[in-house]
């Protein structure tokens, strides 16, 4: 959706836009799963829809740990720590994308609902990759 605005100055009790985007996506998936009964009553944690929702749920808090609180980009001494947190969020996105693929293969979620969610997951992943790249560039410049 265009260029990523990488400057952000927090306001009191505000969240970084990517944290909000991740939270909104999780909330949307959770509500759709309940409304359309995508999860069988006795489903285990390995069920693809459960994996999709759980992995998506974990992205927001990991992003919050990396992005909320300080201005972006972080001071150089915090870049490596921030990269680690962003990579953890990215790993959860990879898990969510894998679960979405399983949901598609097993036809557990209608394509008209799964498609937009998958696009949003990929969009978040690309944005996180951009932030990681920006931080790596900062570290290499030192």
N, C-alpha and C positions, 0 to 999 in steps of 0.2 A: 504494500500500500504506500509506495513512495519512499522517500528518504527517511531514515530514522533520525529523529531529533535526539541527539545524545547529551544535550545539556538539560539539567534538571536541578532546580533549587527547591528543596522541600518546604512546605508550609507546615504549620503546627498540625500534628496528627494526620498528615497526608501520606499517601502511598505512591510509590513510583507507578507510572502508567502501565508498565509491564506486569507489575504485581496485580493491579486491578484487572488487567486483561486476563491473566491466568485464573484469578478468582472467579471472574464472571463466566469463563468457559467451564470451569468445574461446576459452578452452580447450575448453569444451563444443562450440562450433561446429567447431573444428579436429578434435577427436576424432570427432565425428559424420561429418564430411566424409571422414575416412580410413576409418572403419568401413563407411560406406555407399557409398563410392567416388563421391562427388558430383562430383569433379573429373576430367575426362578426362585421360589421360596426357600429351597434347600441348597442354593448355589454356594459353592466354596469360594475362597479367595482366588483360586486359579481360574474362575469363570472369566472369559474375556471382557464382558461388560464390567464386572467388578474390578478387574485389573485396569481397565480404561479409566474408570472413575477414580479409583484409588491413586493411580499414578498421576492423573491430572490434579487431584487434590493436593498432592505433595509439591507441585511446581511452585505455587504461589508463596508458601512459607520459605522455600529455598531462595526464591527471588527476593523476598522481603529481607532476608538476612544479608543478601549481597547488595541490594539497591536502596533500601529505605534508610533514612536517618541522616546520611551525609550527602553533600552535593556530588554530582556526577561530572566528570570522572573523579574517583577517589584520589587522595594523595598517593604519591608514588609508593610509599612504604606499605600501603594497604592493597596495592594492585594484585599481588600474588594471591593473597587471601580471598579477594573478591573473585578472582578467576576460579579458584577451587569451588566456591559456592555457586557460581554460575554454571560450572561444569556439572555439579550435582543436580541442579535444576534441569539441565540439558539431558542428563541421564534419565530422569523421570519422564521427560518428554519423549525420549526414545522408547521407553517402556510403554507409554501411552499410545504412541504410533504403532508399535508392534501389536498391542491389544486391539487397536482400531482395525488393523489388517485382519486379525483373527475374527473380529466381529463381522467384517465384510465377507470373508471366506465362508463363515458359518451362517451367514445371513441372519444375524442376531439383531441388527439395527437396520431399519430401512435406509437405502442409499441417500434419499433426500434429507435425512437427518444426520447421518454419519458423515456425508461429504463435507458439509460446512464445518463440522467440528474438526475433521481431519485437516482442512485448510487452515483453520485457526491454530491447531497444534503445530503445523509446519511453519506458519507465520511466526509464532512465538519462538520456535527453534531457530529460525533465521535471524531474528532480532537478538537472541542470546548469542548466537555465533558472531554477530557484528560487534557486540559489546566485548566479548572475549578477545576478538581480533584487535579492537581498539586498545584494550589493556595490554595485550602482548606487545603491540607497537610502542606503547609508552615505556614499557620495561626495556625493550631493546634499544630505545633512544638514550637510555641512561648509561 
